[in-house]
Amino acid sequence: MESLFTKIDEEFICENCGKKVKKLGYSCRNHCNYCLHSKHVDINPGDRQETCHGILEPIGIELSNKKGYVIVFRCKKCGQIRKNKAAEDDNMDLIIKLSAKQY
């Protein structure tokens, strides 16, 4: 079975907080480690095929036995829900705050 995951690990400027986000180094960087926001650019991880390009706002956290913390996002433009694994250098204070919220 062919993988739907395309590894793209690149620096970017967060459109929500304006901070420079460095490469992750061990996998794909897909959200800001400072404010946890992302951009709606992928249909499948790393493919850059989504045309929405809205801001993905973190709205909650799920805990996965396999992946650990998973951030749940809602696109501010189209309303679609997306999920991404938390990174090792993510803002843990924000993850804890999100884990207390019900989305």
C-alpha positions in Angstrom: 0.0 0.0 0.0 1.4 3.4 -1.0 1.9 5.9 1.8 -0.1 9.1 1.7 2.6 10.9 3.8 5.0 13.2 2.0 7.9 14.3 4.2 8.4 18.1 3.9 10.3 19.7 6.8 10.8 23.4 6.2 11.0 26.6 8.1 8.1 29.1 7.9 6.7 32.3 9.5 3.6 31.6 11.5 0.7 33.5 10.0 -1.0 33.6 13.5 1.8 34.8 15.8 4.5 36.0 13.3 7.3 33.9 14.8 9.9 32.1 12.7 9.3 28.3 13.1 12.4 26.2 12.5 12.5 22.8 10.9 11.5 19.9 13.1 14.4 17.7 12.1 12.9 14.3 12.7 9.6 14.5 10.8 7.5 17.2 9.1 6.9 20.5 10.8 3.2 21.1 10.3 2.2 23.7 12.9 3.8 26.5 15.0 5.4 25.2 18.1 4.8 28.6 19.9 1.1 29.2 19.3 0.1 25.7 17.9 -1.7 27.2 14.9 -1.2 25.8 11.4 -2.2 26.5 7.8 -4.7 24.4 5.8 -2.4 23.5 2.9 -2.5 19.6 2.8 -5.2 17.1 1.8 -2.8 14.3 2.8 0.2 15.1 5.0 2.8 17.0 3.1 1.1 17.0 -0.3 0.4 20.8 -0.4 -2.7 20.1 -2.5 -5.4 21.9 -0.4 -6.6 25.1 -1.9 -8.3 26.5 1.2 -5.1 28.0 2.8 -7.1 29.1 5.9 -5.6 29.3 9.4 -6.0 26.1 11.4 -6.8 27.0 15.0 -6.1 24.5 17.8 -9.3 23.6 19.5 -8.4 20.5 21.6 -6.1 17.7 22.3 -6.5 13.9 22.0 -4.3 11.4 23.6 -3.2 8.5 21.4 -1.5 5.3 22.6 0.5 5.3 19.4 1.1 9.0 18.7 1.0 10.6 22.1 -0.6 14.1 22.1 -2.6 14.9 18.9 -3.7 18.5 18.3 -7.2 18.9 16.9 -7.6 22.0 14.6 -10.6 23.7 13.1 -10.0 25.7 9.9 -11.2 29.3 10.4 -12.0 29.6 6.7 -13.8 26.4 5.8 -14.5 24.8 9.2 -12.8 21.5 8.4 -11.4 19.6 11.3 -7.8 18.3 11.0 -5.5 16.5 13.4 -1.7 16.6 13.8 0.7 14.9 16.2 2.2 17.2 18.7 6.0 17.9 18.3 8.6 17.5 21.0 9.2 21.3 21.2 5.6 22.4 21.2 4.4 24.8 23.9 3.4 22.4 26.6 1.5 25.1 28.6 -0.8 25.5 25.6 -1.2 21.8 25.1 -2.3 21.5 28.8 -4.8 24.4 28.4 -6.2 22.7 25.3 -6.5 19.3 27.0 -8.8 20.9 29.6 -11.2 22.3 26.8 -14.0 20.3 25.3 -14.4 20.9 21.6 
